[in-house]
């Protein structure tokens, strides 16, 4: 009985695609055969291959520049498979027995006879090619057992193909999302006024430094604020009813109090001041903010002129990197990397950073439609993996450096500063793993199942 889909491909050059298409078809219930020994770089057994072809209902020919040698000659193993498949098709009268899957921009005339066979294009997008292939398989009544097929190929892939990507003794550096304060004044002050209007007026009067406002209290690292407000051509003093001073030890170790401010109040006001400090730093660095659905702000770099990359050298390394924090996105406008911030006191005094991707129509005007933002994030996010997110975060922080190579902001009128570390907190592991020699071509893969669900929803 012919019930198997045979995958013919060049090894190891086209392994990535062959593994991907085999696993997808098997997950969808098709019986798939692929030369696993060839994938592993071992000897190919022609008798086994011949038996697999004898029970095949379709031969998927992975068509790329790799099927021919540098002299333009079809590789021997592929030629043997195709010739035997052609003889089967002629003998049994099988229509469209061989289906070329065109996965790159190579010419359709690499192989004599192949231009006469309809190719299914996978070169622009693997998922689009898969959809077209599935329609062809369904039209030709290729048997499948949707939902009940055990994924033996996936099990083999995990146990055999990637077994060399094992854990080994190897020192590796990991970057956290904690960004610590390196230096700050040892005391901060809370000023309690008679009402919120007075507190707001004094905050606005001292705009040159970060000051937080919560109800009728303002907080600052500066113990000598300006309280002289001009009103009706007259200078008047708007003095706080109470002034409180606390050390970092008070904040971190806690203290007992039966009246305002209690330790929890002081923590909240201090964290609010920390937020104002970093928000001021971001604003002075030319970042814009966007209020998200959770009411938090994400800070991002708009397009001022031409897009330039942030250049930096990884810590304790000579390896250089250049990374852009925004870029054009076809059919959308521009994507922008941004971060939201949460002040932390433990395990480090600093901030917890969360990465975001935002989208604008022209580099400045955010796209208002939240559904579109969500859709674009999913699409862009598919291309961003750990290394990309890491480098975006590092570039974001490095761009904040001043001419002296520091990340700092003045927080008192005499000139005291808050300085932040130039890198997020890092962890060193004594074990690592062997990376695969080649990366899967993620840029050609879309999530077929998400697209399929979207289509069903729109029906």
Secondary structure, DSSP 8 states (H G I E B T S, - for coil): ---EEEEE--TTTTHHHHHHHHHHHHHTT-EEEE-HHHHTT----HHHHHHHHHTEEEEEEEESGGGB-TTS-B-HHHHHHHHHHHHHHHHHT-TT-EEEEE-SS--TTSSTTGGGS--EE-SS-HHHHHHHHHHHHHHTT----TTT---HHHHHIIIIITTTS-EEEEEEEEE-SEEEEEE--SEEEEEE-SSHHHHHHHHHHTTTS--EEETTEEEES-SS---EEEETTEEEE---SEEEEEEHHHHHH----SSSS-HHHHHHHHHHHHHHHHHHHHHHTTEEEEE-TTS-EEEEE---SS---EEEE-TTS--EEEE-SEEEETTTEEEEEEEEEEEE-SSSSEEEEEEEEEEESSSSSB---HHHHHHHHHHHHTT--HHHHHHHHHHHHHTT--TTS-EEEE-STT--EEEE-SS--EEEEEEEE---SS---GGG---HHHHHHHHHHH-
